[in-house]
């Protein structure tokens, strides 16, 4: 019951703050768990480096992802990647 409440009231609201263009980036990160290497994410979204850079910047500014270290992306909220995978937004 707690997980369903988090899904509906917290995670879904965070996902709703993203554009349809940014969601594939979130899904690409979620495919590796709660964090991913940028080199693995770029081919999954099928966008060039410049486009990816803009998407990353937007998601960082919205507080959805951050860069814990160079060439790595992670969700700011634990279990967001799990939510995306569980709800069928991401493979794996």
N, CA, C and O atoms as a GROMACS GRO file, in nm:
protein
  368
    1UNK      N    1   0.083  -0.120   0.000
    1UNK     CA    2   0.000   0.000   0.000
    1UNK      C    3   0.087   0.126   0.000
    1UNK      O    4   0.056   0.224  -0.067
    2UNK      N    5   0.196   0.120   0.076
    2UNK     CA    6   0.285   0.236   0.081
    2UNK      C    7   0.350   0.261  -0.054
    2UNK      O    8   0.359   0.375  -0.099
    3UNK      N    9   0.395   0.154  -0.119
    3UNK     CA   10   0.457   0.169  -0.251
    3UNK      C   11   0.358   0.226  -0.352
    3UNK      O   12   0.394   0.312  -0.432
    4UNK      N   13   0.235   0.178  -0.350
    4UNK     CA   14   0.133   0.229  -0.442
    4UNK      C   15   0.106   0.377  -0.417
    4UNK      O   16   0.086   0.454  -0.511
    5UNK      N   17   0.105   0.417  -0.292
    5UNK     CA   18   0.087   0.559  -0.259
    5UNK      C   19   0.204   0.642  -0.311
    5UNK      O   20   0.183   0.749  -0.368
    6UNK      N   21   0.325   0.593  -0.292
    6UNK     CA   22   0.442   0.662  -0.346
    6UNK      C   23   0.434   0.672  -0.497
    6UNK      O   24   0.463   0.777  -0.556
    7UNK      N   25   0.393   0.563  -0.561
    7UNK     CA   26   0.381   0.562  -0.707
    7UNK      C   27   0.284   0.670  -0.754
    7UNK      O   28   0.316   0.749  -0.843
    8UNK      N   29   0.167   0.672  -0.695
    8UNK     CA   30   0.061   0.762  -0.741
    8UNK      C   31   0.084   0.908  -0.701
    8UNK      O   32   0.059   0.998  -0.781
    9UNK      N   33   0.130   0.930  -0.581
    9UNK     CA   34   0.138   1.066  -0.531
    9UNK      C   35   0.274   1.132  -0.547
    9UNK      O   36   0.284   1.254  -0.553
   10UNK      N   37   0.379   1.052  -0.555
   10UNK     CA   38   0.512   1.109  -0.558
   10UNK      C   39   0.582   1.086  -0.692
   10UNK      O   40   0.616   1.181  -0.762
   11UNK      N   41   0.602   0.960  -0.727
   11UNK     CA   42   0.676   0.929  -0.849
   11UNK      C   43   0.601   0.974  -0.975
   11UNK      O   44   0.661   1.031  -1.065
   12UNK      N   45   0.471   0.948  -0.981
   12UNK     CA   46   0.394   0.989  -1.099
   12UNK      C   47   0.396   1.140  -1.116
   12UNK      O   48   0.399   1.190  -1.228
   13UNK      N   49   0.393   1.213  -1.005
   13UNK     CA   50   0.399   1.360  -1.012
   13UNK      C   51   0.534   1.406  -1.065
   13UNK      O   52   0.541   1.502  -1.141
   14UNK      N   53   0.641   1.338  -1.027
   14UNK     CA   54   0.773   1.373  -1.078
   14UNK      C   55   0.782   1.345  -1.228
   14UNK      O   56   0.834   1.426  -1.304
   15UNK      N   57   0.730   1.231  -1.269
   15UNK     CA   58   0.731   1.197  -1.411
   15UNK      C   59   0.648   1.295  -1.492
   15UNK      O   60   0.684   1.330  -1.604
   16UNK      N   61   0.538   1.341  -1.436
   16UNK     CA   62   0.451   1.436  -1.506
   16UNK      C   63   0.520   1.570  -1.530
   16UNK      O   64   0.478   1.645  -1.618
   17UNK      N   65   0.624   1.600  -1.455
   17UNK     CA   66   0.698   1.725  -1.472
   17UNK      C   67   0.792   1.722  -1.591
   17UNK      O   68   0.855   1.822  -1.624
   18UNK      N   69   0.802   1.607  -1.657
   18UNK     CA   70   0.893   1.593  -1.770
   18UNK      C   71   0.818   1.599  -1.902
   18UNK      O   72   0.698   1.573  -1.908
   19UNK      N   73   0.892   1.634  -2.006
   19UNK     CA   74   0.833   1.636  -2.140
   19UNK      C   75   0.845   1.498  -2.203
   19UNK      O   76   0.920   1.412  -2.155
   20UNK      N   77   0.773   1.478  -2.307
   20UNK     CA   78   0.781   1.350  -2.378
   20UNK      C   79   0.919   1.332  -2.440
   20UNK      O   80   0.958   1.219  -2.472
   21UNK      N   81   0.994   1.440  -2.458
   21UNK     CA   82   1.128   1.432  -2.512
   21UNK      C   83   1.230   1.393  -2.405
   21UNK      O   84   1.332   1.331  -2.436
   22UNK      N   85   1.204   1.429  -2.281
   22UNK     CA   86   1.297   1.400  -2.172
   22UNK      C   87   1.276   1.261  -2.113
   22UNK      O   88   1.369   1.204  -2.056
   23UNK      N   89   1.158   1.207  -2.126
   23UNK     CA   90   1.129   1.077  -2.065
   23UNK      C   91   1.219   0.964  -2.114
   23UNK      O   92   1.259   0.880  -2.034
   24UNK      N   93   1.253   0.959  -2.243
   24UNK     CA   94   1.345   0.852  -2.285
   24UNK      C   95   1.479   0.855  -2.213
   24UNK      O   96   1.540   0.751  -2.192
   25UNK      N   97   1.524   0.973  -2.174
   25UNK     CA   98   1.648   0.983  -2.098
   25UNK      C   99   1.631   0.920  -1.960
   25UNK      O  100   1.720   0.849  -1.913
   26UNK      N  101   1.519   0.946  -1.895
   26UNK     CA  102   1.492   0.886  -1.765
   26UNK      C  103   1.485   0.734  -1.777
   26UNK      O  104   1.538   0.662  -1.693
   27UNK      N  105   1.419   0.688  -1.881
   27UNK     CA  106   1.406   0.544  -1.905
   27UNK      C  107   1.543   0.481  -1.930
   27UNK      O  108   1.572   0.371  -1.884
   28UNK      N  109   1.628   0.554  -2.004
   28UNK     CA  110   1.762   0.503  -2.034
   28UNK      C  111   1.846   0.490  -1.907
   28UNK      O  112   1.924   0.395  -1.893
   29UNK      N  113   1.831   0.584  -1.817
   29UNK     CA  114   1.902   0.574  -1.689
   29UNK      C  115   1.846   0.457  -1.608
   29UNK      O  116   1.921   0.379  -1.551
   30UNK      N  117   1.714   0.447  -1.603
   30UNK     CA  118   1.648   0.342  -1.524
   30UNK      C  119   1.683   0.202  -1.571
   30UNK      O  120   1.678   0.107  -1.493
   31UNK      N  121   1.717   0.188  -1.698
   31UNK     CA  122   1.754   0.056  -1.749
   31UNK      C  123   1.872  -0.003  -1.674
   31UNK      O  124   1.888  -0.125  -1.668
   32UNK      N  125   1.957   0.084  -1.616
   32UNK     CA  126   2.073   0.038  -1.539
   32UNK      C  127   2.050   0.041  -1.389
   32UNK      O  128   2.139   0.006  -1.313
   33UNK      N  129   1.934   0.083  -1.346
   33UNK     CA  130   1.905   0.091  -1.203
   33UNK      C  131   1.875   0.233  -1.161
   33UNK      O  132   1.789   0.298  -1.220
   34UNK      N  133   1.944   0.281  -1.061
   34UNK     CA  134   1.921   0.416  -1.010
   34UNK      C  135   2.025   0.516  -1.061
   34UNK      O  136   2.013   0.636  -1.038
   35UNK      N  137   2.125   0.466  -1.131
   35UNK     CA  138   2.229   0.550  -1.190
   35UNK      C  139   2.283   0.479  -1.314
   35UNK      O  140   2.272   0.357  -1.326
   36UNK      N  141   2.341   0.558  -1.405
   36UNK     CA  142   2.392   0.498  -1.528
   36UNK      C  143   2.510   0.578  -1.581
   36UNK      O  144   2.525   0.698  -1.554
   37UNK      N  145   2.593   0.509  -1.655
   37UNK     CA  146   2.704   0.572  -1.724
   37UNK      C  147   2.650   0.645  -1.847
   37UNK      O  148   2.569   0.590  -1.921
   38UNK      N  149   2.696   0.766  -1.867
   38UNK     CA  150   2.649   0.846  -1.980
   38UNK      C  151   2.674   0.775  -2.113
   38UNK      O  152   2.593   0.786  -2.205
   39UNK      N  153   2.786   0.703  -2.124
   39UNK     CA  154   2.817   0.632  -2.249
   39UNK      C  155   2.716   0.522  -2.278
   39UNK      O  156   2.696   0.487  -2.395
   40UNK      N  157   2.652   0.468  -2.177
   40UNK     CA  158   2.548   0.366  -2.198
   40UNK      C  159   2.414   0.431  -2.231
   40UNK      O  160   2.333   0.375  -2.304
   41UNK      N  161   2.391   0.549  -2.176
   41UNK     CA  162   2.262   0.616  -2.192
   41UNK      C  163   2.246   0.675  -2.333
   41UNK      O  164   2.139   0.663  -2.393
   42UNK      N  165   2.350   0.738  -2.386
   42UNK     CA  166   2.339   0.807  -2.514
   42UNK      C  167   2.286   0.719  -2.628
   42UNK      O  168   2.195   0.762  -2.699
   43UNK      N  169   2.340   0.598  -2.648
   43UNK     CA  170   2.285   0.515  -2.757
   43UNK      C  171   2.138   0.476  -2.736
   43UNK      O  172   2.064   0.457  -2.832
   44UNK      N  173   2.098   0.464  -2.611
   44UNK     CA  174   1.960   0.424  -2.581
   44UNK      C  175   1.860   0.531  -2.619
   44UNK      O  176   1.746   0.500  -2.655
   45UNK      N  177   1.899   0.657  -2.610
   45UNK     CA  178   1.802   0.763  -2.642
   45UNK      C  179   1.807   0.801  -2.789
   45UNK      O  180   1.718   0.872  -2.837
   46UNK      N  181   1.908   0.757  -2.860
   46UNK     CA  182   1.916   0.782  -3.004
   46UNK      C  183   1.926   0.930  -3.038
   46UNK      O  184   1.877   0.973  -3.143
   47UNK      N  185   1.989   1.007  -2.952
   47UNK     CA  186   2.004   1.150  -2.976
   47UNK      C  187   2.153   1.185  -2.972
   47UNK      O  188   2.233   1.115  -2.910
   48UNK      N  189   2.187   1.290  -3.038
   48UNK     CA  190   2.324   1.336  -3.038
   48UNK      C  191   2.364   1.394  -2.903
   48UNK      O  192   2.282   1.414  -2.815
   49UNK      N  193   2.494   1.418  -2.891
   49UNK     CA  194   2.548   1.469  -2.765
   49UNK      C  195   2.487   1.605  -2.728
   49UNK      O  196   2.457   1.628  -2.611
   50UNK      N  197   2.468   1.693  -2.825
   50UNK     CA  198   2.412   1.826  -2.795
   50UNK      C  199   2.269   1.818  -2.744
   50UNK      O  200   2.232   1.887  -2.649
   51UNK      N  201   2.189   1.734  -2.806
   51UNK     CA  202   2.050   1.716  -2.762
   51UNK      C  203   2.049   1.656  -2.622
   51UNK      O  204   1.975   1.701  -2.534
   52UNK      N  205   2.130   1.554  -2.601
   52UNK     CA  206   2.137   1.490  -2.469
   52UNK      C  207   2.182   1.589  -2.363
   52UNK      O  208   2.130   1.590  -2.252
   53UNK      N  209   2.277   1.672  -2.397
   53UNK     CA  210   2.327   1.772  -2.302
   53UNK      C  211   2.215   1.867  -2.257
   53UNK      O  212   2.204   1.900  -2.139
   54UNK      N  213   2.132   1.910  -2.351
   54UNK     CA  214   2.018   1.997  -2.318
   54UNK      C  215   1.916   1.925  -2.232
   54UNK      O  216   1.865   1.981  -2.135
   55UNK      N  217   1.885   1.800  -2.266
   55UNK     CA  218   1.790   1.722  -2.186
   55UNK      C  219   1.842   1.701  -2.044
   55UNK      O  220   1.767   1.715  -1.947
   56UNK      N  221   1.968   1.668  -2.033
   56UNK     CA  222   2.029   1.647  -1.901
   56UNK      C  223   2.020   1.776  -1.820
   56UNK      O  224   1.983   1.773  -1.702
   57UNK      N  225   2.054   1.886  -1.881
   57UNK     CA  226   2.050   2.014  -1.812
   57UNK      C  227   1.909   2.046  -1.761
   57UNK      O  228   1.892   2.092  -1.648
   58UNK      N  229   1.809   2.021  -1.844
   58UNK     CA  230   1.670   2.046  -1.803
   58UNK      C  231   1.630   1.960  -1.685
   58UNK      O  232   1.566   2.007  -1.591
   59UNK      N  233   1.667   1.832  -1.691
   59UNK     CA  234   1.630   1.741  -1.582
   59UNK      C  235   1.706   1.771  -1.454
   59UNK      O  236   1.653   1.754  -1.344
   60UNK      N  237   1.829   1.816  -1.466
   60UNK     CA  238   1.905   1.859  -1.348
   60UNK      C  239   1.838   1.982  -1.288
   60UNK      O  240   1.819   1.989  -1.167
   61UNK      N  241   1.803   2.078  -1.372
   61UNK     CA  242   1.738   2.201  -1.323
   61UNK      C  243   1.603   2.173  -1.256
   61UNK      O  244   1.562   2.246  -1.166
   62UNK      N  245   1.535   2.069  -1.300
   62UNK     CA  246   1.406   2.031  -1.237
   62UNK      C  247   1.426   1.948  -1.111
   62UNK      O  248   1.330   1.916  -1.041
   63UNK      N  249   1.551   1.914  -1.084
   63UNK     CA  250   1.580   1.835  -0.964
   63UNK      C  251   1.548   1.687  -0.977
   63UNK      O  252   1.529   1.620  -0.875
   64UNK      N  253   1.542   1.635  -1.098
   64UNK     CA  254   1.509   1.495  -1.118
   64UNK      C  255   1.632   1.405  -1.127
   64UNK      O  256   1.628   1.289  -1.086
   65UNK      N  257   1.740   1.459  -1.181
   65UNK     CA  258   1.864   1.382  -1.190
   65UNK      C  259   1.980   1.471  -1.146
   65UNK      O  260   1.965   1.593  -1.133
   66UNK      N  261   2.094   1.409  -1.122
   66UNK     CA  262   2.215   1.482  -1.092
   66UNK      C  263   2.334   1.403  -1.145
   66UNK      O  264   2.319   1.289  -1.189
   67UNK      N  265   2.450   1.465  -1.141
   67UNK     CA  266   2.573   1.400  -1.186
   67UNK      C  267   2.660   1.371  -1.064
   67UNK      O  268   2.733   1.460  -1.018
   68UNK      N  269   2.655   1.249  -1.012
   68UNK     CA  270   2.734   1.217  -0.893
   68UNK      C  271   2.885   1.218  -0.920
   68UNK      O  272   2.965   1.238  -0.830
   69UNK      N  273   2.920   1.197  -1.046
   69UNK     CA  274   3.060   1.203  -1.089
   69UNK      C  275   3.062   1.223  -1.239
   69UNK      O  276   2.959   1.213  -1.305
   70UNK      N  277   3.178   1.250  -1.292
   70UNK     CA  278   3.190   1.274  -1.436
   70UNK      C  279   3.137   1.156  -1.517
   70UNK      O  280   3.165   1.039  -1.486
   71UNK      N  281   3.061   1.188  -1.621
   71UNK     CA  282   3.006   1.090  -1.715
   71UNK      C  283   2.910   0.990  -1.649
   71UNK      O  284   2.896   0.877  -1.695
   72UNK      N  285   2.845   1.032  -1.542
   72UNK     CA  286   2.748   0.946  -1.473
   72UNK      C  287   2.625   1.027  -1.438
   72UNK      O  288   2.635   1.143  -1.398
   73UNK      N  289   2.510   0.965  -1.452
   73UNK     CA  290   2.382   1.029  -1.420
   73UNK      C  291   2.309   0.944  -1.318
   73UNK      O  292   2.316   0.821  -1.321
   74UNK      N  293   2.238   1.010  -1.227
   74UNK     CA  294   2.164   0.937  -1.124
   74UNK      C  295   2.036   1.012  -1.090
   74UNK      O  296   2.026   1.134  -1.109
   75UNK      N  297   1.939   0.938  -1.041
   75UNK     CA  298   1.814   1.000  -0.996
   75UNK      C  299   1.836   1.066  -0.861
   75UNK      O  300   1.911   1.015  -0.778
   76UNK      N  301   1.772   1.179  -0.840
   76UNK     CA  302   1.784   1.249  -0.712
   76UNK      C  303   1.704   1.182  -0.603
   76UNK      O  304   1.730   1.202  -0.484
   77UNK      N  305   1.606   1.103  -0.642
   77UNK     CA  306   1.518   1.036  -0.545
   77UNK      C  307   1.537   0.886  -0.554
   77UNK      O  308   1.522   0.828  -0.662
   78UNK      N  309   1.570   0.821  -0.444
   78UNK     CA  310   1.584   0.675  -0.446
   78UNK      C  311   1.455   0.608  -0.494
   78UNK      O  312   1.344   0.655  -0.466
   79UNK      N  313   1.472   0.500  -0.566
   79UNK     CA  314   1.362   0.414  -0.613
   79UNK      C  315   1.288   0.471  -0.735
   79UNK      O  316   1.190   0.411  -0.778
   80UNK      N  317   1.332   0.584  -0.791
   80UNK     CA  318   1.264   0.637  -0.910
   80UNK      C  319   1.287   0.546  -1.030
   80UNK      O  320   1.196   0.521  -1.109
   81UNK      N  321   1.409   0.496  -1.044
   81UNK     CA  322   1.437   0.400  -1.152
   81UNK      C  323   1.355   0.274  -1.137
   81UNK      O  324   1.304   0.220  -1.235
   82UNK      N  325   1.343   0.226  -1.014
   82UNK     CA  326   1.261   0.108  -0.987
   82UNK      C  327   1.116   0.134  -1.026
   82UNK      O  328   1.050   0.048  -1.084
   83UNK      N  329   1.066   0.253  -0.993
   83UNK     CA  330   0.930   0.291  -1.031
   83UNK      C  331   0.913   0.285  -1.184
   83UNK      O  332   0.815   0.228  -1.233
   84UNK      N  333   1.006   0.343  -1.258
   84UNK     CA  334   0.996   0.344  -1.403
   84UNK      C  335   0.996   0.203  -1.459
   84UNK      O  336   0.918   0.172  -1.550
   85UNK      N  337   1.081   0.117  -1.406
   85UNK     CA  338   1.084  -0.022  -1.453
   85UNK      C  339   0.958  -0.097  -1.413
   85UNK      O  340   0.901  -0.171  -1.494
   86UNK      N  341   0.913  -0.079  -1.290
   86UNK     CA  342   0.796  -0.150  -1.240
   86UNK      C  343   0.669  -0.112  -1.316
   86UNK      O  344   0.583  -0.197  -1.340
   87UNK      N  345   0.659   0.014  -1.354
   87UNK     CA  346   0.540   0.061  -1.424
   87UNK      C  347   0.548   0.042  -1.576
   87UNK      O  348   0.461   0.086  -1.650
   88UNK      N  349   0.657  -0.024  -1.620
   88UNK     CA  350   0.668  -0.055  -1.762
   88UNK      C  351   0.723   0.057  -1.846
   88UNK      O  352   0.712   0.053  -1.969
   89UNK      N  353   0.781   0.158  -1.785
   89UNK     CA  354   0.839   0.267  -1.861
   89UNK      C  355   0.978   0.231  -1.911
   89UNK      O  356   1.027   0.290  -2.007
   90UNK      N  357   1.041   0.133  -1.846
   90UNK     CA  358   1.178   0.095  -1.882
   90UNK      C  359   1.190  -0.055  -1.887
   90UNK      O  360   1.127  -0.127  -1.810
   91UNK      N  361   1.273  -0.101  -1.977
   91UNK     CA  362   1.302  -0.244  -1.985
   91UNK      C  363   1.404  -0.280  -1.879
   91UNK      O  364   1.483  -0.196  -1.836
   92UNK      N  365   1.402  -0.404  -1.836
   92UNK     CA  366   1.504  -0.453  -1.744
   92UNK      C  367   1.456  -0.457  -1.607
   92UNK      O  368   1.531  -0.496  -1.517
   0.00000   0.00000   0.00000
